[in-house]
Amino acid sequence: MTTPGAATPLARRLATRDAVVIGVGSMVGAGLFTAFAPAAAAAGRLLVPALAVAALIAFCNATSSAQLAAQYPTSGGTYVYGRERLGEWWGFVAGWGFVIGKTASCAAMALAFAAYVAPPGWQRPLAVAAVVALAAVNYRGITRTARLTRGIVTGVLAALVVVLVAVALAPAAARPGSADAAGSGVGGVLQGAAILFFAFAGYARIATLGEEVVDPSRTIPRAVLGAFTVVVPLYAVTALVLLRSLGVPGLAASAAPLRAAAAATPWSAWLTPLVGLAAAAATLGALLALIAGVGRTTLAMAREGDLPRRFAAVHERYAVPHVAEVGVAAVVCVLVLLTDLRGVIGFSSFGVLTYYAVANAAALTQDAGHRRYPRVLAVIGLVGCVALVFAVPSGSLVAGVVVLAGGLGGRLVVTRRRVGPGSDGGGDTRGVLPMDGGSTAT
């Protein structure tokens, strides 16, 4: 094993197809089985416009992320881009936002998996077991992560096609002609979009794995946009099918809307179990990729001293940030035991929207030689992220601000200690990350 804090590079093993699969696997589990119900409760009959707003902002974020990842093909994603383009503090804001947001997402995925396959009373223990098992898979190497994710995504997409076609062909159930869910004005649309943004954030996993992608300047942009174009039509069809089958009140009230829609069809005897299997596989696939992505950002932050340097260790045999991944898994297990599914979605959106706001700001500073997309996309992405941050549910907003401020305060204390008496003021510069697409410095 490597010496803690040494900037040992990760191995480049992921081709474009593997990177696309990891992105799709991250998004499918996050959105289809967890986000539509609370989004419908917020947006009401304007759920589809809320989805369109979330998709537009996510697309702008995707172009900024792809453009930056091509210039800085290393682990860490926007944590690296923020440091290089805007300064160390902005990089820390992005990295900390990603770590707290996506750690919450890991807990959400584990809880969603257990909700579909375990009886009450056994759900939290099974969720913890799932986290431990998938962390063990990631520990053995990124190619194993990609291989398992590919199998999960293939099965889930096939099952979803069957489910959506069957629900769409079934007669629409009679529903009370009652009102739409509350909050269907502009504020409701923005809050619904903020919740649904949780479902789109999986493509960030590709950028955070940038140090393990073959030919990153070509592969990362193609993989980010490729994953995005697969998932957006799938979300749109799912939203329309669920609205037709359940109506706004039924969708907003359902803990498992796809399962409820399947149960309302004439083929519920076999369709409902199929939904359960697809949901379990999708959430496991998302959790697998999420643990890998958070581990890589933790690695990058540890290399720069923004997290304990022990997390920068890279396993000699498996070429993964094994200490970081074990640490992430431990925190996720604690969250699984203390939180609930809906409670962490808004908190996750707050952290990830903060992360992408920094990404768009960083993309605006790139010169013409590294710009692949119009600047207006980064502007729309930045403004949209800021607007959606303040639209998340109030409890999530308060919790997010407190945790983000706590991280900033902790970094301020550590920074002042480093430049105190007896310090040379320079800090530890090991692990300086590459400029303009170079390889990671050792």
Buried (B, 14 or more C-beta within 10 A) or exposed (E): EBEBBBBBBBBBBBBBEBBBBBBBBBBBBBBBBBBBBBBBBBBBBBBBBBBBBBBBBBBBBBBBBBBBBBBBBBBBBBBBBBBBBBEBBBBBBBBBBBBBBBBBBBBBBBBBBBBBBBEEEEBBEBBBBBBBEBBEBBBBBBBBBBBBBBEBBBBBBEBBEBBBEBBBEBEEBEEEEEEBBEBBEEEBBBBBBBBBBBBBBBBBBBBBBBBBBBEBBEBBBBBBBBBBEBBBEBBBBBBBBBBBBBBBBBBBBBEBBBBBBBBBBEBBEEBBEBBBBBBBBBBBBBBBBBBBBBBBBBBBBBBBBBBBBEBBBBBEEBBBBBBBBBBBBEBBBEBBEEBEBBBBBBBBBBBBBBBBBBBBBBBBEBEEEBBBBEEEBBBBBBBBBBBBBEBBBEEBBEBBEEBBEEBEEBBEEEBEEBEEEEEEEEBEEBBEBBEEBEEBBE
